[in-house]
Amino acid sequence: MDPLYRNAIGTLLTVYTDIDLLALELCADRISKAPSLEAKMELAHQVEEERIHFRIQEKWLNQLGMPFHSPIQPHHRKALLDAFSKLEWFDFLSCLQIGIEGIGIALVEKVSAHADEGTRASLEIPIRDEKRQTSFGLRELAEIVEKTPPSERPELARRLSGNLAQLYRWAEHCLPVDFEDHWEILGLSRQEMWETVHQRTEELFRTLNLEPVLPEEFAYS
């Protein structure tokens, strides 16, 4: 395997693996505060899925010769856990199930399509499961939207957009990784990746019957 490619795919996979671990921690923390028994069960299910994802990808990183080391510094991780623990249910789902699992997985799928066979295999189960996790978030959020008067839904759309913007700022601050350089080595352009983000974001908003509001942070030049 070409060393330049190995470093690029290994670095990206390390980030994805750590995000799976972070999602596990976030879901475990939220179970006791979930608003319904069904939501508690879904979060518990996701904890187990994220554990499996982590182990699959950890094993492949070892085979790549890039053993897993978290790129998120401990103080940043604690700050993220503290911030998520204070979020209301709508905002928690916006960031985790829509932002990380819904939009983030669209980027992972793009990378997987351009990756080697071993990396594709390591991502197959996570991609499948994270689509299910997104569906759970969409169901929960759709209930909130349905209970919101139509006149107040534009504000709900702006709130969702604001949560996605905050998630982007957290990622930029806590993940010191030059994603675009690594994508380029895999043959993926910056424009292509951001267009994927835009398309997936708009799709998720419309699934919730909300007019899409793209965060300013999602703009690219």
C-alpha positions, 0 to 999 in steps of 0.5 A, a space after each residue: 500500500 502506498 505510504 501516502 495513501 495509507 496515512 490518509 486513509 488511516 488518519 480519516 479512519 482514526 477520526 471515524 473510529 474516535 467519533 464512534 467512541 464519542 457517540 457511544 459515550 454521548 448515548 450512554 450519558 443520555 440514556 437516563 435523561 431520554 424522554 421515553 422508554 423507547 428512546 432509552 432502548 434506542 440509545 442503549 442499542 446504539 451504544 452496543 452498535 458503536 462498541 462493535 463499530 469501534 472494535 471493527 475499525 480498531 482491528 483494521 487500523 492495527 492491520 494498517 500499522 496505525 494503531 488507534 490513538 484518539 485525536 481528540 484531546 482529553 480536555 476537549 473530550 470532557 468539554 464535548 461530553 459536558 456540552 452535550 449533557 446540557 442539550 435539550 432533546 431536540 438539540 441533542 438529536 440535531 447534533 448527534 443523529 442528524 449532524 454526526 450520523 446523518 450528514 457525517 455518514 454521507 461523507 464516510 460513504 464517499 470516502 468508503 467508495 474511494 477506499 481499498 477493500 479492507 477499509 470498505 469492509 471495516 466501514 460496511 457495518 458502521 454505515 449500515 447501522 448509522 443509517 438506522 440511527 439517523 432514522 431513529 433521530 428523524 422519527 423523534 424530531 418529526 414528532 417534535 415538528 408535528 407538535 409545533 404550530 406551522 408558524 413556529 416551524 421556520 424558527 425550528 429550522 433555524 434552531 436545527 441549523 444553529 445546532 449544525 453550525 455549533 457541531 461544525 465549530 466543535 469539530 473544527 476546534 477539537 479535531 485538528 485534522 486537515 480533512 481536505 488534504 486527505 480527501 484529495 489523496 483519495 481523489 475527492 475534491 473539496 467541492 465534491 465533499 461540500 456538495 455532499 454535505 449540502 445535498 444531505 443536509 437539505 434532504 434531512 430538513 425536507 424529511 422533517 418537513 422543514 425548509 432547509 437552512 444551511 449554516 453559514 459554516 457550510 459555505 465553501 469557496 
